[in-house]
Amino acid sequence: MRRRTLLAGITSAALITATPAHARSHRILHVRPGDSLQVAVDAVDGPGGTIVVHPGTYREVVNVPAEKGELTIRGASPDPRAAVLVFDNANGTARPDGSGTYGTAGSATFTSAAPGLTVRDLTLANDWLRADHPEITGTQAVAAYVTGDRTHFDNVRLLAHQDTLFADTTALDAFDRQYFHRCHIEGDVDFVFGRGRAVFDACHFHTLQRDVTFTPKGMVFAPATARANPYGFLALRGRITSGAEDAAYKIARPWVPSYETTAWPSLVVRDTWIGPGIDAVTPYTNMRDAYPWQTMRFREHANSGPGAVISVPENRPQLTAEEAATHTRRTYLGDWRPYGRP
């Protein structure tokens, strides 16, 4: 219950009197405590528009379909802790209609397939806890599952444990671009994963303490990049911290899904401060031995901090200066520049 207590503490001082969601204009909807964010999404007529989420906790599942393109969902406060969207489904949670379990993607609190989506100044969370459900073995519990080209998250907190952020694409042959700026992303196992072409700019990745006796306790990234996609995940100018003991976590392991065995995971971590929670000697590991991480597109460049110390060079493949020049926001995102000028 620690997650729920934390979320309640963050927002209790910010709650305001509930009033129905209403349109100040035909393009701006306001959501207040007692309202439903999903109702506001459903009320958006075609592409475009803005939904302003006022301070409070919204316990619901929200889905933004593809036809709601160019939508902006933002907090009324610049503090992302003020407005919190949270639910508690897991992969193994039974659906109410008896049709089976939710699965990993279906467990997400927030789902979007809309192109041109912008989310800012919000917290998206999944507060499902393993300790509360020992009967469930499918423990993935996603905070956000996002596809759709030109997805932009700015100053968003993404909170969960296993599989927090599912950064994916609409199809195997789609190279949907995503840009995460100044985001806080925390979890324990594979908590940033998927096949999206995603740039994490000035983001904070935080590994949680996990009540297990083995190490590694988890991994930050688990990319599943399509082989035809020249770019996968790029993390730059950020930091990786930990609530666990030193060397308890890995930077990444490659995810080659059983339904996409041609995947060739790609991850570049550059210009990032890496704390002691990451195992500096062996920062990468395998998800399955049939797909060793050494054969994947894993590289680093100009990182710093105790978790970035290179003591065994073959365990930490580095980009050359020439290669690093091709792993930038501009090369990954192309003609879409949500970050402004390069």
C-alpha positions in Angstrom: 0.0 0.0 0.0 3.0 2.3 0.0 2.3 3.6 -3.5 -1.3 4.5 -2.7 -0.3 6.3 0.5 2.4 8.3 -1.4 -0.1 9.3 -4.1 -2.7 10.4 -1.6 -0.1 12.5 0.3 1.0 14.2 -2.9 -2.4 15.4 -3.9 -4.5 15.8 -0.7 -3.5 19.4 -0.3 -4.3 20.2 -3.9 -7.9 18.8 -4.1 -10.6 21.3 -5.0 -14.4 21.2 -5.1 -15.6 18.8 -7.8 -17.6 20.4 -10.7 -18.6 18.8 -14.0 -16.2 18.9 -16.8 -17.2 21.8 -19.1 -15.9 23.5 -22.2 -14.6 27.0 -21.9 -14.5 26.9 -25.7 -15.2 24.2 -28.2 -11.5 23.3 -28.1 -10.7 23.4 -24.3 -12.1 21.0 -21.8 -11.5 21.2 -18.0 -11.5 18.1 -15.8 -11.8 18.6 -12.0 -12.0 16.1 -9.1 -15.2 14.1 -9.5 -15.0 14.3 -13.2 -13.7 11.6 -15.6 -10.7 12.3 -17.8 -12.0 9.5 -20.2 -15.3 11.4 -20.6 -13.3 14.5 -21.6 -11.3 12.5 -24.1 -14.5 11.0 -25.6 -15.9 14.5 -25.9 -13.1 15.8 -28.1 -14.5 16.2 -31.5 -11.9 15.1 -34.1 -8.2 16.0 -34.0 -6.9 18.9 -32.0 -8.1 20.4 -28.7 -6.8 20.7 -25.2 -7.8 19.0 -21.9 -6.8 20.7 -18.7 -6.6 18.4 -15.7 -7.0 20.3 -12.4 -5.3 19.2 -9.2 -6.6 15.9 -7.7 -6.4 12.1 -8.0 -8.3 10.5 -10.9 -8.7 6.7 -10.3 -9.6 5.4 -13.8 -8.2 3.9 -17.0 -7.9 6.3 -19.9 -7.6 5.4 -23.6 -6.9 8.0 -26.3 -7.8 6.4 -29.7 -6.0 7.2 -32.9 -8.7 9.5 -34.2 -8.1 12.0 -31.4 -4.8 13.1 -33.0 -3.0 16.4 -32.1 -4.6 16.3 -28.6 -2.9 18.0 -25.6 -3.6 16.8 -22.1 -2.0 18.9 -19.5 -2.1 19.6 -15.8 -3.5 22.9 -14.7 -0.5 23.2 -12.3 3.1 23.1 -13.5 3.8 20.7 -10.7 3.2 17.2 -12.1 2.5 15.9 -8.6 -0.7 17.9 -8.4 -2.8 16.0 -10.9 -2.5 12.2 -10.8 -4.1 9.6 -13.0 -3.8 6.1 -11.4 -5.2 2.6 -11.5 -4.1 -0.8 -10.5 -4.5 -3.4 -13.2 -1.8 -6.0 -13.9 -1.1 -8.4 -16.7 -2.6 -11.2 -14.6 -5.6 -9.3 -13.3 -8.9 -11.0 -14.4 -11.2 -8.9 -16.6 -14.6 -8.3 -15.1 -16.4 -9.8 -18.1 -14.6 -13.2 -17.6 -12.8 -13.0 -21.0 -9.4 -13.6 -19.5 -6.7 -11.4 -18.1 -5.7 -7.9 -19.2 -2.2 -8.8 -20.5 0.7 -6.4 -20.3 -0.5 -3.7 -22.7 -4.0 -4.0 -21.4 -2.9 -3.3 -17.9 -2.0 0.3 -18.7 -3.6 3.1 -16.7 -3.1 5.4 -19.7 -3.1 4.2 -23.3 -2.7 6.3 -26.5 -2.5 5.5 -30.2 -3.1 9.1 -31.2 -0.5 10.8 -33.5 0.7 14.2 -32.3 -0.3 13.6 -28.7 1.2 16.0 -26.1 1.0 15.2 -22.3 2.6 17.6 -19.8 2.6 18.4 -16.1 0.9 15.2 -15.0 1.5 12.0 -13.0 0.6 8.7 -14.7 0.8 5.8 -12.3 -0.1 2.1 -11.8 -0.1 1.3 -8.1 -0.6 -2.4 -8.3 1.7 -4.2 -5.9 3.0 -7.7 -6.0 2.8 -8.1 -2.3 -1.0 -7.5 -2.4 -1.6 -10.2 -5.0 0.6 -13.2 -4.4 -1.8 -15.3 -6.4 -1.0 -13.4 -9.6 2.1 -14.4 -11.6 1.6 -11.9 -14.5 3.1 -9.0 -12.5 3.6 -6.5 -15.3 1.6 -3.4 -14.4 2.0 -0.6 -17.0 1.5 3.1 -16.2 1.5 4.3 -19.8 1.3 2.4 -23.1 1.9 4.8 -26.0 2.1 4.3 -29.8 1.4 6.8 -32.5 3.9 9.1 -34.2 5.0 12.4 -32.6 4.0 11.5 -29.1 5.5 14.2 -26.7 5.6 13.9 -22.9 7.0 16.9 -21.0 7.4 17.1 -17.2 5.5 13.9 -16.7 6.0 11.5 -13.8 5.5 7.8 -14.7 5.3 5.6 -11.6 4.9 1.8 -11.4 7.1 -1.2 -10.6 7.4 -3.7 -13.5 7.0 -2.4 -17.1 6.2 1.2 -16.1 6.4 2.8 -19.6 5.6 0.7 -22.7 7.0 2.9 -25.6 5.8 1.0 -28.6 4.8 1.5 -32.3 1.5 1.1 -34.1 2.9 -1.7 -36.2 6.1 -3.7 -36.8 6.9 -1.6 -39.9 6.0 1.7 -38.3 8.8 3.8 -36.8 6.7 6.0 -34.6 8.6 8.7 -32.8 8.3 9.7 -29.2 10.0 12.5 -27.2 10.1 12.5 -23.4 11.5 15.7 -21.9 12.2 16.3 -18.2 10.2 13.2 -17.2 10.6 11.2 -14.0 10.3 7.5 -14.7 10.6 4.9 -11.9 10.2 1.2 -11.5 12.1 -2.1 -11.0 11.9 -4.6 -13.8 12.2 -3.5 -17.5 10.5 -0.3 -16.7 11.2 1.4 -20.0 10.5 -1.1 -22.8 9.1 -1.5 -26.3 10.0 -1.0 -29.9 9.4 2.7 -30.2 11.9 5.2 -31.6 12.1 7.2 -28.4 14.3 10.0 -27.1 14.5 10.6 -23.4 16.0 14.1 -23.0 17.0 15.3 -19.5 14.9 12.5 -17.9 15.4 11.0 -14.4 15.2 7.2 -14.2 14.9 5.9 -10.7 15.1 2.2 -9.7 13.1 1.2 -6.7 14.0 -1.0 -3.7 12.7 -4.4 -4.4 12.0 -7.0 -1.7 14.0 -9.9 -3.2 17.2 -11.5 -2.1 18.7 -11.9 -5.6 20.5 -9.6 -8.0 20.0 -8.1 -10.4 16.8 -6.8 -8.9 15.9 -5.4 -12.3 16.8 -3.4 -15.4 16.0 0.1 -16.5 15.5 -0.5 -20.2 14.3 -3.4 -22.3 14.2 -2.2 -25.9 12.6 -4.4 -28.6 13.5 -2.4 -31.7 12.5 -3.7 -35.1 15.4 -4.8 -37.1 14.5 -2.4 -40.0 14.4 0.6 -37.6 17.8 2.3 -37.5 17.1 3.9 -34.1 15.5 2.6 -30.9 15.9 4.3 -27.5 18.2 7.3 -26.9 18.7 8.5 -23.4 20.7 11.7 -23.1 21.5 14.4 -20.6 19.7 12.6 -17.8 20.5 10.7 -14.6 19.9 7.3 -13.2 19.4 7.0 -9.4 18.4 4.2 -7.2 16.6 3.4 -3.9 18.3 0.1 -3.8 21.8 -0.9 -2.7 24.8 -0.4 -4.9 25.1 -2.5 -8.1 21.6 -4.0 -7.6 20.4 -3.0 -11.1 21.4 -3.3 -14.7 21.1 -0.6 -17.4 19.3 -2.9 -19.8 18.6 -6.3 -21.3 17.3 -6.9 -24.8 13.7 -7.9 -25.4 13.1 -10.1 -28.4 9.4 -11.0 -28.1 8.3 -14.5 -29.0 5.9 -12.9 -31.6 8.7 -10.8 -33.2 11.9 -12.9 -33.2 13.5 -10.6 -35.8 13.8 -7.8 -33.3 17.2 -6.2 -33.0 17.1 -4.1 -29.8 18.8 -0.7 -29.9 19.7 1.5 -26.9 22.1 4.4 -26.6 22.8 6.1 -23.2 24.9 9.2 -23.5 25.9 12.3 -21.5 24.1 10.8 -18.5 25.0 10.6 -14.8 24.7 7.0 -13.7 24.6 6.4 -9.9 26.0 3.5 -7.9 22.7 1.6 -8.0 23.8 0.4 -11.5 26.3 -2.5 -11.7 29.3 -0.8 -13.4 31.2 -4.0 -14.1 28.4 -5.8 -15.9 25.7 -3.3 -16.7 23.9 -5.4 -19.3 22.4 -8.9 -19.1 20.3 -11.3 -21.2 16.6 -11.7 -21.1 17.1 -15.1 -22.9 20.4 -16.7 -23.7 19.3 -17.3 -27.3 19.6 -13.5 -27.8 22.8 -12.3 -26.1 23.0 -8.6 -25.3 26.5 -8.5 -27.0 24.8 -9.0 -30.4 22.4 -6.1 -29.9 22.8 -2.4 -30.6 23.7 -1.3 -27.1 26.1 1.6 -26.8 27.2 4.4 -24.4 29.0 7.7 -24.8 30.4 10.3 -22.4 28.5 9.1 -19.3 29.6 9.9 -15.8 29.1 8.9 -12.2 30.0 5.7 -10.2 27.7 3.5 -12.3 29.5 4.6 -15.5 33.0 3.6 -14.6 34.5 1.4 -17.3 36.5 -1.3 -15.6 35.8 -4.1 -18.1 35.7 -2.4 -21.6 34.1 -5.3 -23.4 31.1 -5.1 -21.0 30.5 -1.4 -21.9 30.6 -0.8 -25.7 31.2 2.8 -26.5 30.3 5.0 -29.4 33.2 6.7 -31.2 32.9 10.5 -31.6 31.9 10.0 -35.2 29.2 7.5 -34.3 28.0 9.8 -31.5 27.2 12.5 -34.0 24.6 10.3 -35.5 22.8 9.5 -32.2 21.1 12.8 -31.5 17.6 14.2 -31.0 17.6 15.4 -34.6 18.7 12.1 -36.2 16.1 10.1 -34.2 13.2 12.5 -34.6 13.9 13.9 -38.1 11.8 16.7 -39.3 9.7 16.7 -36.1 11.4 19.0 -33.5 9.4 19.2 -30.3 12.5 20.4 -28.6 12.7 23.6 -30.7 15.9 24.5 -32.3 18.6 21.9 -32.4 
